[in-house]
Amino acid sequence: ALTLPVVYACVGLLSDAIATLPAHVEVLNEGTGRVEPVKNDPRELMLNVRPNAYMTPFTQRQTTQAHTLLWGNGQCEIVRNGYGQGVELWPIPAGCVRPVLVKEDGENVIRYQGHVAGREFDKDASDILHIRGLGLDGLVGLSPIGQARQALGLGLAMEKYGAKLFANDARSGGWVSHPSELSPGARENLRESLNVQSGLENAHSIKLLEEGMSFTPGTIPPDDAQFLGSREFTI
């Protein structure tokens, strides 16, 4: 889907915008009943300085948001220090891990299970940062790409059609008529002649047909079929 320019542009725009937003750690002050920011907290450094050894906060948020927009779920593993505080965030490859309801000590709890980099993954929900898209069960977000597969398929088909159309001098095909039967040699010469005269570099050159031949377009021209209008509609 990202090969469609409009999908790439939308995902990039939204992911970049979310990645630039501030993120702060806040706690409830039980004395005043107000939510107040926490200063000098390891989690503040994780969110705004260095989420892990290889990523900036921008890259981590951008990646997680892109997963949410494409797969419906953006997930990060929370690595904790000895005090139980989150100190690192590692994006989980999209589609590898899924939340499931399991019974523990007679209670329903959520665990994230799957396989990541060839190893079995099984973590408690408290160790996962999960950004969900629109969903129907409160656990898993629906993939916008999956829901729009028909519209995206149409857009991809039009991209392929447009590329093929203009690569062939914006002609939609047709047939060459000859008043009599061609010999095998004449047929091969005709094929080579047409190949030499086709293509975008010969878009405005004069085409020559020999021995009384004539050309008949095979389909409706793109402007008559509102090809450009249809492409714009797929956005």
Salt bridges, closest charged atoms under 4 A:
ASP41 OD1 - ARG43 NE 2.82
GLU44 OE2 - HIS24 ND1 2.97
GLU77 OE2 - LYS123 NZ 3.32
GLU104 OE2 - ARG111 NH1 3.41
ASP122 OD1 - ARG111 NE 2.72
ASP124 OD1 - ARG111 NH1 3.90
ASP127 OD1 - ARG80 NE 2.81
GLU159 OE2 - ARG231 NH2 2.25
ASP169 OD2 - LYS207 NZ 3.53
GLU188 OE1 - ARG191 NH1 2.83
GLU211 OE1 - HIS178 NE2 3.27
